[in-house]
Amino acid sequence: MSGADDTDLAKLQELQTQCRQLESQVSAQTWELNVLRARFARYETALRGSQVTVYTQDRDLRYTSISNPMLGRSIDDILGRTDEEILPPDGAATIIALKREALASGQPTRAEVALDDASGARWHDLHIEPLRNDAGDIVGLTCASIDVTERKEGEAHLRLLLRELTHRSKNLLAVIQAMARQTARHVGSIDGFLNQFSARLQALAASHDLLVRESWYGASLRELVRSQLARHIERGAGQIAIDGPAVALKPEAAQSLGLALHELASNAEKYGALSVPGGRVSVSWGRRDGAGDNALEFDWCEQLGPKVKVRRKKGFGSMVIERNLARALDAQVNMDFDPDGLRCHIVIPASQILAAR
């Protein structure tokens, strides 16, 4: 074999070696590419199932990649377009200004912005990061947008609840303050004040328990009556008769009527039908017939108790029943001190009655 042939053979062997090396490199790179594709597929799947949208833009704020559809547009409809073409007018100026600032300063920024899409206004927590090339030059932006609408709505609802709680607390304190002042005015001793004031606080708490159970939506009239007369009902003597359809009262009405029921029951226990074993109390209600206003008529009737004496002066109980109900509920109240038993007729306007849920 000549020297030229030896040289050609050596070159051929060298080429074969290089080919094997290239094949090995290609195989390794293919394996790495497949691994990257699998990882990227998992990353895309995770983003697709979340409320996070990741995208990149060039210096002209033209979209170069995006993980999820956004603002009711598909990925193909977004790629290649700018923010002016994609974002709704009401939020575009603010977001574009933030992105221009990040491009100019090279510093990341973050803001919460509201944007309208097909489902309505949505809040987004927007993270903006400058995107640099290998030389360190800013060539665009990497952004992550997280849908925080539910959180914002929750915060707004919590603020509403806190305002409502403050309002109710002030009203409750005003009621308790008036109750303490009026109780003190009509009792002759500290012990008497403590006993009556404690009983009235418990009556108020019973009404509030019903309201809290229904998230302060309202209270069932039947449950309100039973809660205020629970002690007498639990005796099992059959002195209480309750009759009426299912009716729910608004919170203010339940609170005021609950106090009135407590005063009626306390008076009946001290002086009326509940002060003797044979006495009877009938509590009934129903919608007023023929009046056209759909008001609720509520009746408290006592029978078989001691003879009712003529009232000489109005006490705290009478004031709560007559004046407070009339003022707080715009109700009509008629107290009839019939010798055979006290009768109280209350007409509650339809405005204080809740529609069935």
C-alpha positions as CSV (number, residue, x, y, z in Angstrom):
1,M,0.0,0.0,0.0
2,S,1.4,3.4,-1.0
3,G,1.9,6.3,1.4
4,A,-1.0,8.2,-0.3
5,D,-3.3,5.3,0.5
6,D,-2.1,5.3,4.1
7,T,-2.9,9.0,4.4
8,D,-6.4,8.5,2.9
9,L,-7.1,5.7,5.3
10,A,-6.0,7.8,8.3
11,K,-8.2,10.6,7.2
12,L,-11.1,8.2,6.7
13,Q,-10.6,6.8,10.2
14,E,-10.4,10.3,11.6
15,L,-13.7,11.3,9.9
16,Q,-15.4,8.2,11.2
17,T,-14.2,9.0,14.7
18,Q,-15.5,12.6,14.3
19,C,-18.8,11.2,13.0
20,R,-19.2,9.0,16.0
21,Q,-18.4,11.9,18.3
22,L,-20.9,14.0,16.5
23,E,-23.5,11.3,16.7
24,S,-22.8,10.9,20.5
25,Q,-23.2,14.7,20.9
26,V,-26.4,14.8,18.9
27,S,-27.7,11.8,20.9
28,A,-26.9,13.6,24.2
29,Q,-28.4,16.8,23.0
30,T,-31.5,15.0,21.8
31,W,-31.9,13.4,25.2
32,E,-31.4,16.8,27.0
33,L,-33.9,18.4,24.5
34,N,-36.5,15.7,25.3
35,V,-35.9,16.2,29.0
36,L,-36.4,20.0,28.5
37,R,-39.5,19.4,26.5
38,A,-41.0,17.1,29.2
39,R,-40.2,19.7,31.9
40,F,-41.6,22.5,29.7
41,A,-44.8,20.4,29.1
42,R,-45.2,20.0,32.9
43,Y,-44.6,23.7,33.4
44,E,-47.2,24.5,30.7
45,T,-49.7,22.1,32.3
46,A,-49.1,23.6,35.7
47,L,-49.6,27.1,34.4
48,R,-52.7,26.1,32.4
49,G,-54.3,24.7,35.5
50,S,-53.5,27.8,37.6
51,Q,-54.5,31.5,37.5
52,V,-50.9,32.5,36.6
53,T,-50.1,33.7,33.1
54,V,-46.4,34.0,32.1
55,Y,-45.4,35.9,29.0
56,T,-42.4,37.7,27.4
57,Q,-42.3,40.8,25.3
58,D,-39.7,42.6,23.2
59,R,-38.8,46.3,23.7
60,D,-41.7,47.4,21.6
61,L,-44.0,45.5,24.0
62,R,-44.8,42.9,21.3
63,Y,-45.7,39.5,22.8
64,T,-43.1,36.9,21.9
65,S,-44.4,34.0,24.1
66,I,-47.3,33.4,26.5
67,S,-48.3,30.4,28.6
68,N,-52.1,30.8,28.7
69,P,-54.9,32.5,26.8
70,M,-55.5,36.0,28.3
71,L,-58.4,38.5,28.3
72,G,-60.6,36.3,26.2
73,R,-58.0,35.9,23.4
74,S,-56.2,32.7,22.3
75,I,-52.4,32.4,22.4
76,D,-52.2,32.6,18.6
77,D,-54.3,35.8,18.7
78,I,-51.9,37.4,21.2
79,L,-48.5,36.5,19.8
80,G,-47.0,39.2,17.7
81,R,-49.4,41.9,18.9
82,T,-48.6,44.8,21.2
83,D,-50.3,45.9,24.5
84,E,-52.1,48.7,22.7
85,E,-53.8,46.0,20.5
86,I,-54.5,43.5,23.4
87,L,-55.3,45.4,26.5
88,P,-58.6,47.2,27.1
89,P,-58.3,51.0,26.9
90,D,-59.2,51.6,30.6
91,G,-56.2,49.7,31.9
92,A,-53.7,49.9,29.0
93,A,-52.1,53.3,29.9
94,T,-51.3,52.3,33.4
95,I,-49.7,48.9,32.5
96,I,-47.8,50.3,29.5
97,A,-46.3,53.0,31.7
98,L,-45.2,50.5,34.3
99,K,-43.5,48.4,31.6
100,R,-41.8,51.4,30.0
101,E,-40.5,52.3,33.4
102,A,-39.1,48.8,33.9
103,L,-37.4,48.9,30.5
104,A,-35.9,52.3,31.3
105,S,-34.7,51.7,34.8
106,G,-33.8,48.0,34.5
107,Q,-35.6,47.4,37.8
108,P,-38.5,44.9,38.4
109,T,-41.9,46.3,39.4
110,R,-45.2,45.1,40.6
111,A,-48.8,46.4,40.6
112,E,-52.4,45.3,41.0
113,V,-54.5,46.3,38.1
114,A,-58.2,45.8,37.0
115,L,-58.9,44.8,33.4
116,D,-62.1,44.0,31.7
117,D,-62.5,40.7,29.8
118,A,-65.4,38.6,28.6
119,S,-66.4,37.6,32.1
120,G,-66.3,41.2,33.5
121,A,-63.7,43.1,35.5
122,R,-60.9,41.0,36.8
123,W,-58.0,42.0,39.1
124,H,-54.5,41.0,38.2
125,D,-51.3,41.0,40.3
126,L,-48.7,41.9,37.7
127,H,-45.0,41.2,38.1
128,I,-42.7,42.8,35.5
129,E,-39.0,41.8,35.1
130,P,-36.5,43.2,32.6
131,L,-35.3,40.4,30.2
132,R,-31.6,40.6,29.4
133,N,-29.4,38.8,26.8
134,D,-26.0,37.2,27.4
135,A,-24.3,40.5,27.1
136,G,-26.5,42.0,29.9
137,D,-28.5,44.3,27.5
138,I,-32.3,44.6,28.1
139,V,-34.0,43.1,25.2
140,G,-37.6,42.9,26.6
141,L,-39.7,41.9,29.5
142,T,-40.7,38.8,31.4
143,C,-44.1,39.2,33.1
144,A,-46.3,37.1,35.3
145,S,-49.9,38.0,35.8
146,I,-51.9,36.3,38.6
147,D,-55.7,36.5,38.8
148,V,-56.5,37.8,42.3
149,T,-60.1,38.7,41.7
150,E,-61.4,36.3,44.3
151,R,-59.0,37.8,46.9
152,K,-60.0,41.4,46.1
153,E,-63.7,40.5,46.3
154,G,-63.1,38.8,49.6
155,E,-61.3,41.9,50.9
156,A,-64.1,44.1,49.8
157,H,-66.7,41.7,51.4
158,L,-64.6,41.8,54.7
159,R,-64.5,45.6,54.7
160,L,-68.3,45.6,54.2
161,L,-68.8,43.1,57.1
162,L,-66.5,45.2,59.4
163,R,-68.5,48.4,58.6
164,E,-71.8,46.5,59.2
165,L,-70.4,45.1,62.5
166,T,-69.4,48.6,63.6
167,H,-72.8,49.9,62.8
168,R,-74.6,47.0,64.6
169,S,-72.3,47.3,67.6
170,K,-73.1,51.0,67.9
171,N,-76.8,50.3,67.7
172,L,-76.6,47.5,70.2
173,L,-74.7,49.7,72.7
174,A,-77.3,52.4,72.2
175,V,-80.1,49.9,73.0
176,I,-78.3,48.6,76.0
177,Q,-77.6,52.1,77.3
178,A,-81.2,53.1,76.9
179,M,-82.3,49.8,78.5
180,A,-80.0,50.4,81.5
181,R,-81.2,54.0,81.9
182,Q,-84.9,53.2,81.7
183,T,-84.5,50.2,84.0
184,A,-82.8,52.3,86.6
185,R,-85.6,54.9,86.4
186,H,-88.3,52.3,87.2
187,V,-86.7,50.2,90.1
188,G,-86.2,51.2,93.7
189,S,-83.0,49.2,94.6
190,I,-79.7,48.1,93.2
191,D,-80.7,44.4,93.5
192,G,-83.9,45.1,91.6
193,F,-82.0,46.9,88.9
194,L,-79.5,44.0,88.5
195,N,-82.2,41.4,88.3
196,Q,-84.3,43.2,85.7
197,F,-81.4,44.5,83.7
198,S,-79.8,41.0,83.6
199,A,-83.1,39.4,82.4
200,R,-83.5,42.0,79.7
201,L,-79.9,41.5,78.5
202,Q,-80.6,37.8,78.3
203,A,-83.8,38.5,76.2
204,L,-81.7,40.6,73.9
205,A,-79.1,37.9,73.6
206,A,-81.7,35.3,72.8
207,S,-82.8,37.4,69.8
208,H,-79.3,37.9,68.7
209,D,-78.5,34.2,68.9
210,L,-81.3,33.6,66.3
211,L,-80.0,36.3,64.1
212,V,-76.4,35.1,64.2
213,R,-77.6,31.5,63.4
214,E,-79.1,33.0,60.2
215,S,-76.0,35.1,59.4
216,W,-78.0,38.2,60.5
217,Y,-80.4,37.7,57.5
218,G,-83.5,37.6,59.8
219,A,-85.3,35.5,62.4
220,S,-88.2,33.1,62.3
221,L,-91.1,34.6,64.2
222,R,-92.0,31.2,65.7
223,E,-88.4,30.6,66.9
224,L,-88.4,34.1,68.3
225,V,-91.5,33.5,70.3
226,R,-90.3,30.2,71.6
227,S,-86.9,31.6,72.6
228,Q,-88.5,34.4,74.7
229,L,-91.0,32.0,76.3
230,A,-88.6,29.0,76.6
231,R,-88.6,29.0,80.4
232,H,-92.4,28.8,80.5
233,I,-92.7,26.3,77.7
234,E,-90.1,23.9,79.3
235,R,-92.2,23.7,82.4
236,G,-94.5,21.4,80.4
237,A,-97.7,22.8,82.1
238,G,-99.3,23.6,78.8
239,Q,-99.9,27.3,79.7
240,I,-98.5,28.5,76.4
241,A,-100.3,28.1,73.0
242,I,-98.4,29.2,69.9
243,D,-100.1,29.4,66.5
244,G,-99.1,31.1,63.2
245,P,-97.7,30.5,59.7
246,A,-94.0,30.5,58.9
247,V,-92.8,34.2,58.9
248,A,-89.3,35.7,59.0
249,L,-88.7,39.2,60.5
250,K,-85.9,41.5,59.6
251,P,-83.1,41.9,62.2
252,E,-84.4,45.2,63.7
253,A,-87.9,43.9,63.9
254,A,-86.8,40.7,65.6
255,Q,-84.7,42.6,68.1
256,S,-87.5,45.0,69.1
257,L,-90.3,42.4,69.1
258,G,-88.1,40.0,71.2
259,L,-87.7,42.6,73.9
260,A,-91.5,43.3,73.8
261,L,-92.2,39.6,74.2
262,H,-89.9,39.4,77.2
263,E,-91.7,42.3,78.9
264,L,-95.1,40.7,78.1
265,A,-93.9,37.3,79.6
266,S,-92.3,39.0,82.6
267,N,-95.5,40.9,83.3
268,A,-97.6,37.8,82.9
269,E,-95.3,35.9,85.3
270,K,-95.6,38.6,88.0
271,Y,-99.1,39.8,87.7
272,G,-101.0,38.0,84.9
273,A,-101.9,34.5,83.6
274,L,-98.4,32.9,84.1
275,S,-98.5,33.8,87.8
276,V,-101.1,31.1,88.6
277,P,-101.1,27.4,87.5
278,G,-104.4,27.6,85.7
279,G,-103.5,30.7,83.6
280,R,-103.2,30.5,79.9
281,V,-101.4,32.6,77.3
282,S,-102.2,32.4,73.6
283,V,-99.7,33.8,71.1
284,S,-100.9,33.9,67.4
285,W,-100.2,35.8,64.2
286,G,-101.3,36.0,60.6
287,R,-101.4,38.2,57.6
288,R,-104.1,40.9,57.8
289,D,-107.1,40.1,55.6
290,G,-108.7,42.6,53.3
291,A,-106.4,45.6,54.1
292,G,-104.3,45.2,50.9
293,D,-101.0,46.1,52.7
294,N,-100.0,42.5,53.6
295,A,-99.1,43.5,57.1
296,L,-98.7,41.0,59.9
297,E,-101.1,40.9,62.9
298,F,-99.7,39.6,66.1
299,D,-101.8,38.9,69.2
300,W,-100.9,38.2,72.8
301,C,-104.0,37.1,74.9
302,E,-104.0,36.1,78.5
303,Q,-106.9,34.1,80.2
304,L,-107.8,32.5,83.5
305,G,-105.3,34.6,85.4
306,P,-105.9,37.1,88.2
307,K,-108.2,40.0,87.5
308,V,-106.3,42.7,85.7
309,K,-106.1,46.0,87.5
310,V,-106.4,49.4,85.8
311,R,-102.9,50.7,84.9
312,R,-102.1,53.8,86.9
313,K,-98.7,54.6,85.2
314,K,-96.6,53.3,82.4
315,G,-93.5,51.3,83.4
316,F,-90.5,50.2,81.4
317,G,-92.3,47.2,80.0
318,S,-95.2,49.2,78.6
319,M,-92.7,51.7,77.1
320,V,-90.8,48.9,75.3
321,I,-94.0,47.4,74.0
322,E,-95.9,50.5,73.0
323,R,-93.5,53.3,72.3
324,N,-90.4,51.3,71.1
325,L,-92.3,49.1,68.7
326,A,-94.2,52.0,67.3
327,R,-91.0,54.0,66.8
328,A,-88.6,51.3,65.7
329,L,-91.0,49.3,63.4
330,D,-93.6,51.8,62.5
331,A,-96.0,49.3,64.1
332,Q,-99.5,49.8,65.5
333,V,-99.7,48.7,69.1
334,N,-102.9,48.4,71.2
335,M,-102.7,47.3,74.8
336,D,-106.1,46.3,76.3
337,F,-106.1,45.8,80.0
338,D,-109.3,43.8,80.1
339,P,-110.1,42.5,83.6
340,D,-110.3,39.0,82.3
341,G,-106.8,39.1,80.9
342,L,-104.3,41.4,79.2
343,R,-104.5,41.6,75.4
344,C,-101.9,43.1,73.1
345,H,-102.5,43.5,69.4
346,I,-99.6,44.5,67.2
347,V,-99.7,45.3,63.5
348,I,-96.2,44.9,61.9
349,P,-95.9,46.5,58.5
350,A,-94.9,44.3,55.5
351,S,-91.7,46.3,55.2
352,Q,-90.4,44.5,58.3
353,I,-91.2,41.0,57.0
354,L,-88.7,39.0,54.9
355,A,-89.4,37.2,51.7
356,A,-88.9,33.4,52.0
357,R,-85.4,32.2,51.0
